[in-house]
Amino acid sequence: MKTAPWMVFLTTTVLISGCSKFRMQTDAVLDRGAWLYPGGGLLHTGFRPEGPQPPLTQRQVLKLPAAPGEHLVALDSLLFVPVKNGRVYIYHAREQKFVGKLKYPVGVEGHVAVHPEGLLLMSLRLGHETLLCYDLKNARYLWKRRAGLIWGAPIPADSSVYVAAKFRHADRYDLRTGRRHWRYKMKGQAYAEPALTDAAMIFATDRGMVHAVDRRTGRALWTAQAGKRAIRVAPVVAARHGLVYIASLDSTLYALNLDDGREIWRYRAGGSLWKGPAVKDTLVTFSDGMGNLVALHARHGTLLWQKQFSTPFGTSPLVVNQVIYLGSMDKSLYALQLTTGEIIWKAELRGRVRTNPIVFLNMIAVGSEDRYVYLFAQEDVSADD
């Protein structure tokens, strides 16, 4: 992936409605200090080369008025937490307090993504205006659009916003004006956000279809069938291998050719795949609905190891260096060794874990469904470093 010009350094002033004005500055490369979209990047690989390593210690616990959503996003010291009562809470880690909140036009669940120029993108599962762009610098909406019911996050990239909707279409909108550039129509409904390569937007539907369209024109590049059951999670792209991974409710992980959608290999697990995989180098890992955690060779699909747990995992895996972080339905956050799957650390939380863990500054941020977000750091590292 090429690095867009804006993905280098950031200095911005953020003004949140009802809160005081403050200045946020960073001298770090944005790719290292930001988690702008689900999966951590446009390819949704769920991987960070650097980040906290276990054992971890709990630094902060954030209490919310409702359960946090599936995805958290972060920009520098700001953590954006969508909750299931139709609001987004904004937490400042260095000040250790919430500095603002936004209420959706209707009190429904939504997803968020953030553009480093200070724009918060929001998509809603219900309502008339379901795609919104909020200017954090000036505390106002730039635009709101009727984009259909959107169950996945909006993906801002360069000067555009990309979405896949339940109303059987995928769209590209202008980031600054909300004007629609193109619309691609398909037969199935999309339940997750798309992945973006330099050239293509890739997304899947509830009919097991995978679509790749030209990012610039919306023209179809290829379509592929990945089983006959619904696909409820975003594609994951391993650009170095030229593969797209598709997790299906038919209990199968599919690896498709990135250029033409041909099936390269498939691996059948023991249960439905409700969560997406993560990929690092030559290893791809995922969990199924029966509590199995699996690691495969990323290029060939051969089994490297498999571990059985007593309860299913509630999140997608996050790989940080040589560690896999996973949230579980047994109210725990696990850290496992990437090469073996052995448990090397565990934290017991207050509720079942359905909010995907992310790297936030030098911490792991994760939410539990009983209204808490936890921030964990290495035992010998300060959260303010």
GIGIKA-V641006 format. One line per field, one symbol per residue. ss: DSSP state (@ for helix, = for strand, . for the rest). phi: phi as a letter, one per 40 degrees, with the letter a starting at -180 (. if undefined). A space follows every 10 residues. Layout:
ss=???
phi=???
This chain:
ss=.........= ====...... .=====...@ @@@==..@@@ ......==.. .....===== ===....=== =====..=== ===...==== ==....==== ===......= =====...== ====...... =====....= =====..... ....===..= =====...== ====.....= =====..... ....==...= ====....== ====.....= =====..... .....===@@ @.=====... .======... ..======.. .......=== ..=====... .======... ..======.. ..=....=== ..======.. .======... ..======.. ....====== ..======.. .=======.. .....
phi=.cccdccbba babbbbdgbc cabbbabccc dcbbbcadgg accgcgbbcb icbccbbcca bbcbcacccc bbbabfccbb bcbcbgbbbb bbcccfacbi abbcdbcbca bbabcccgbb bbbbcbhccb bbbbcccbfa ccabbcbgcb cbccbcafbb bbabbccgab bbbcccbgcc cabbbbccbc baccbbbdbb bbabbcbgcb bbbcccbgcc cababbgbcc bbbccbbbcc cgbbcbcbcc gbcbbbcccb gcccaabccc acbcbccbbb fbbbbabbcb gcbbbbcccb gcccaabbbc accbbccbbb fbbbbacbcc gbbbbbcccb gccbaabcbc acbbcccbcb fbbbbabbcb gbbbbbbcdb bcccc
